[in-house]
Amino acid sequence: MSASLVAHRYRTHKRLGAGSFGEIFVGSDVNTGLRVAMKFEKHGLRCPQLRHEYKVYRELQGCRGVCKVQYYGTHNNFNVMVLDLLGPSLEELFTKCGRRFSLKTTLKLADQMLERCEALHGRHLIHRDVKPANFTMGDASSSPLVYCIDFGLSKRFRNPHTLQHIPHRVGKSLTGTPRYASISNHLGIEQSRRDDLEAVGYVLVYFAKGRLPWQGLKAKSAHKKYKLILDKKQEISIAQLCHGCPAQFAEYLSYCRSLKFDASPNVAYLRRLFRDLYSTSGHDVAQIAANDWDWMANADVRVDATTAQAYGARPDTAQARRATSARPGARPARPQSASAQRPANEEQFYAPPGRSASRGYDYGGDRYASRRPRTATARVGETDPERRWAARGSREAPAQPARRERPQSAAAAPSYQQRPSASSRSGGRGGDDGAHVVAGARSMMGLARARSARSAGGGARPRTSSRG
């Protein structure tokens, strides 16, 4: 099925990549002709996430900067979610702009990112994975608008009916991307609104300076690396972290770190910090949402270009793309492993020590941050997800074949027939395997007594040592 039709309306086209959830495709609505993004998740996964993400999107429908969910349902052996098609992520735009944004673009992004967090918190949800890759630009018709995506780790921080805040708990697993995680998140404290805002602060420093002090740390294991990142975050002061940035950056982070667990952040105050800085830098605040970003001057960056990263997916490797486009009908080269596909500077999700590396829930119902992606072993560019999943198989362990009893050899088989004795047949443990064992032992004793009787009565020649 080269162009699978979902819900008699959405047709798959180009495969963008794969992620922890499954695979994502560019598709189209056959009724309107508009392009869409289609996420596929295989049925029967131990910890499915697509339905959880769909519920969060449904909660956020109508919020500014949240893409519209057009369809959720099942198709063959897959859960499918159809979304509006968006543009590239901020991480990709950051890379294409030389890994540094101007102060103007950084402040414009700060205003919209804080607005998205405020809207999310207003719906009683926290994101728990704030990072540049989870903010994207819109398509060509809405390119000035920044979108927030990938709500797979989101959860409620309070009851929407009673407004009761979740309890303060410790001993939690690190959830999110370590590079941008808050100090409280590293320490195993339950996340709340303050953690999303602290992560936004790290992202803004990253945009303004080009890197964070805890990038590139080497360790023998992921757990040790997280410990090094935490030590660095605690060791370096806010003034040192924000050195070279305007004072408002340090003021922002100081405010976020001073918040209590269940505090309601004053997002309007934080947005005003950056808006005032935008104004004093010689820019018109009324034009803070204008479409005059750094990448607009870069002809190589297409804002309406769709990327796998914009939907939390890992793009196909260049090696596999070259292999499939080399010549028609040629067998593609085997795609690289997940570790080979991962950029050297990318902070990836890992399961906490002692946990499975597949994404799931802990006993409290909280999603922990394990996102080891699957690597496709079928043809890259194949538009039929079912054939590709069949090629690489399910993630679950294969069912063990029924164990068959090993037949005994002729030499090992007993020379007598084990039959239950009369007492065992009439005695009351009929049907129990133990009765047959006892009966077999008694028959052996009977054979021995019969041989002794034949020897004593002359019925058989006695075995003696004399040869007379």
N, C-alpha and C positions, 0 to 999 in steps of 0.2 A: 504494500500500500504506500506508494511513493508520495502521496499527498493526502494524509489522513484527515477526514472531516469529522470534527467534534461537534456534538449537539446539532448536527445538520446545518451548521452555520460557520464554524471556524475551521479554516484549513491551515495545516502546518506547512511551512516552507523551509527556511534555513535554520539549522541547529546552531545555537549560540554557544552552548557549553553545558557543563554539568556542575553540580554543587552537592551539598549535603542532602538536599531534598530530592534530587533526581536530575532531571534535565530541563532545559528551557529552549524554546523555539521562537523564531519570528513567524507569525502567522498573519492571516488576513480574515476579515469578516466578509463573507461572500455576498452579504446583503448590501453592505455599504462600501466595500472595497477598501476600508481603512485597515492599516496594519495594527497588529496586536502582539502582545507577549503571552506565551503559553507555557505554563509550568506543568510538568508531568512528574508524578510520584507513583512508584510501583505499589500495588496492593500488597498487604501482608508484611510490611516492614515492622520491625519490633517497636520502633518509636516513630510513628509518622508525624510529620510536622505541618503538612500543607493545610490541613483542616484548621489547625490552631491559627496559622497565619491568616487564613481566610476570615476567621471570626474576628481577628483584630482589624483587618481591613474593613470588615462590615461595620464594626464599631466606629471607625474613623471616617466613614463615608460622609462627604459634605465638608470635611475639613480642608482648608486651603493647603496645597502642597502635598496631598495624598492622592495617589493615582486611583482611578476608578476600577473596581472589580466588575467585569462584564459577565462572567460566568464561573460557577464552580459546580463540579459534578464528577461523574465517572465516565470513562471511555475505555472499553475493553478491560484490561487489567490495570488501569491507572486511575488515580485521582488527578483531576485537571483543574487548573485555575487560569482564567483568561484575564489579563490586565491590559490597561492602556500601555502603549509603547512609549518609553521614555528615552532620553538622550544619555550621554556619557556621565559617569560618576565624577565627583569632585577629585577623587584620587587620580583618575586618568587625566583629567584636565590639568591637575597640579603637575603631573609628570610631563605633559606636553608643553607646559609653560616654563620649563626649566627647573622644576621642583622649588618654586617660590612664587608666591603671589604678592602683588603690590599691597600697600596698606589700604588703598581704596577698595580693592576687590575683597580683601580679608574682612573689612568692616561691613561691606555689603552682605557677605556670606554670614557673618555673625548675626546680623539683624534677622535674616530669614531662618537660620538654624535655631535661634532662640524662639522665634515665633512658632516653628514646628514643634519644638519641645513643649512650649506652653499649651498648644492645642492638644498634644498627646496627653499631657498631665491633666488637662481639663476633662478628658474622657476617662480619668481614673487609671491610666496606664503609664508605665515607664518603659523605655525602649531597651535599655540594658546592653546595647551594642552600638553606641554612638561612635562613628568613625567616618573618614572621608568617603569610603567606598559605599556607605549607606545613605549618602545624599547625592542626588543626581539632578541634572538639569532637565527641563521639559523638552518636548519636541520643538520643531521649528515654529509652531504656532504659539507656544508658551515658553520660549527659551529663557526669559528673564526670571522665571519662577524656579525655585529650588524645591525639589521633592524629597521627602523622607521615605525610605523603603526598608524592606527586610525586617519584618516584625516577628521573626521566628523565635526570638528570645524574650519578647515582650511579656509582661504580666501585670496584673492589677496590683496597685499599691494600697488601695482602699476599697471598701465595699461601696458600690455605686448607690445603694439604697440607704444604708445607715451612715455612710461616710466615715466608717471606722477604719483607721489606718492599720496596716498589717503590723504585727508585733516585731519588736527589735530582737533579732536572733543573731547568734554568732556560730562559727563553725561551718559556714556555707562555702561552697566551691567557688573558685574564680569564674565569673561569668562574663563573657565579652572578649574583646581584644586586649591583651595585656598592655600594649603600647599606650592606649588611651584610657585604661581602666583607672578608676579612682583608688586612692589609698585605702579607703574603707573596703572596697571590693577585694583588693589584695589581701586584706587582713581577715577576710571571711565573714564580714558583716553583711547582713541582709541589705540589699540595695533599695534606695528610695529616690525621690526626685533630685536630691542633691547630687547623686552620683552621675546622672545624665548631664547635669550642668557642669560638673567638674570635668567630665570627658569632653564637653564642648570647648572648655578652656584650653585643654591640651591640644585639641585639633586646631584652634586658632593660633596658638604659639607655633605649632607645626607649619601652618600656612605662612606665617609671618617670617619665621627664621629658617625654614627649609628642613629642619630636623629637630628631634628631641634628644636631650642628653643621654637617655637610656636606650637609644637605638644602637644596634650593632653589638650588643653585649654577647659574649661567647660563654657557653656553659655546656656541660656534658649531657644534660637532660633538660627537657622543657620545664620541669618543676624547679630545677636549680636556676634556670634562666629567669623564671618569674620571681624568684627570691632576689636575684640581682636587680631586676627592674624595681621591685619594691624598695630595696635598700637605697637605690639611687634616687627614687622619688622622695624618700624620707630624708635623705642626706642633703640634697640640694635645696636651697631656700627658694621661696617664690621670687625674690629679687634676682637671684642668680638665674633662675629659669627664664624670667622675662627680660633679662638684660638685652638691651638693644631695641626693645619694644616700648611703645608709649606706656605711661604709668597706669593707664586704664586696664591693661592686661593683668598686671599684678593685683590691682584692686579687685578685678573680677574673680581671680582665683582665690584671693584671701576671703572674699565674701562666701564663695562656694564651700570652702573648707571649714568655715565657721558655722555652717548650718547644722542644726540638730537633725536627728534621724527623721522625725516626722514633721519637720518645719515646712511651711509653705513658702517657697522662694518668691522673692519679689522680682519677677522676670521683667516687669516694666522698668524697674530701676536699672537692671543690667542692660537692657536694650538702650536705655537713655544714655548710659555710659558711652557706648560705642557710637551712638548717633551724635552726641556732642563732640566726640573726637572727629567724626566724619565732617562735621560742620567747621570745626576749628582748623581742619586740614585743608580748607579752601573749597569744599564741595557743597553742593546744595542738597540739604536733607530731603527735600521734596523729590529729588531724583535718585534716591538711594536704591530704588527698585528698578532703575532704568537698565536697559540692556547694553551696558558698556563695560563688560568684563575684560579681564586681561586677555583671555583667549579669543576675543572677537578680533583682535589685531593679528592673530595667527591664522593664516590661510589654511594651515594643515589640520586645524581642529574644526570638525563639523559638529555643531551642537545637536543636530538632528540625527547624528550617527548613533546606532544602537549598539550597545556593548553587553557582553555577558555579565561583566562586573556590575552593571547597573541593576541587576536582579539577583545579586548574591551568587552568581554562578562562576565557575572557573572556565575561561575560554578554551577553545580547542587550541592545541599547540600548532605552531607554524610548520613543524615537521610533518604533522599529519595532514595539514591543509595542502602542503606541497605535494605530498604523496598522492592525494586523491585528485589533484588537478594536473598531475604529470601527463597522464594519457588516459583516454577513455577505457574503462574495463580493467585497468591495472589494479593489482591488489595493493591497498595502502600500507605504508609502513606502520609498524606497531607504535601506538602513541606512547609518550613518555609516562613514567610513573608519576604519582602525585608529588613526590619530593622533587622530581626533576622539573615539574611544571611550576612549582612554587618559586616566586622571585626571592632572591637572597635577602631582601630587606623587608619582606612581608611578615607581619606578625599573624600567625595562624591560630586557630582555635585548637585546643587540645583537651582531652578528658582529664579531670583531676586524677592524682595518683590513686591507684586501686580501682578506677572506674573503667568501664568499657569505652573504647574509642568511638563507638557509634552514638549518634546523638540520641538523647532520651530525657528521662525524668528521674529525679531522685525520689526518695520515699515521701518527701513532703509535697510532691507535685510540682516542683520547680524545675525548669529546664536548665540543665547545665551546659556549659559551652564546649561541647565536643563536636567538631565539624570536620572530621576527616573525610574528604571528598572521595567519591568513587571515581575511578578512571575508566573511561570508555575503552572497550576492547574491540568494538565493532567499528564499522566505517564511520569516519567523521564526515558529517554532511548528510548522513542517512536521515530521511524525514519520517521514518516509521519508528517510533519509540519502542513498540512492542517487539519488533524483530531484533533491535539492538539489546534490549533487556534480556531477551531469550538467549542471545549470543553470549552474554556475560553471566547470566544466571542470577538467581536471587541472592540477597545478602544473608539470608538465613542458612544455617548449616543444613546440608542435605540429610534427608531422612535415612536412618540406619536401616539396612536390609534386615529382614527377619532372620534370626539366628537359627540355623539348622543343626540338628544333632549329628554329630560325626558318627558314621556307622563303624561298628567294631569289625576288625578283621577276623578271618576264620580261626586263626591261631589264638586270638584273644577271647573268642566266644567260649562260654562254658560248655562242657561235653554232656551236661545233664540239663533236663528241662525243669525250670523252677516252677513248681506248682504249689498253690496254697494247700496247707494241711487241712484235714477234716475239721480240726478245732478252729482254725482260722476262718474256714468257710462258714462254719455255723456260729462262730463266736462273736461277732459284732463289730469288727473294724473293716467290714467289707467296703471296698472302694477306696480305702486308704492305702497309699503307696507303702506305708510302713508294714502293713500286713503281708504284702508280697515279699518283702525283704526277710521277715521272720520265717515265712513259709519256705523260702529258698534255703535258709540256714538249716531248718529242720530236715529238709529232704537230703541235704548233704550228710547230716548225722545218721539218717536212716540207711543210706548207702554204705556208710562205714560199718554199721552194726550188721548189715546183711553179709558183707564180706567176711567179717569175723565169724559169723555163725556157719558159713559154708566151710571155712577153714577148720573149725572145731568138729563138725559133723562128717567130714570126709567127702563132702560133696565136691571139694576142690582140693588139689594137691597142696599141702602146706609148704610154706616157704621156710626152709631150714638151711642152715649153713653146712650140714653134713652131706657127703656125697656117697653114701654107702649103697 
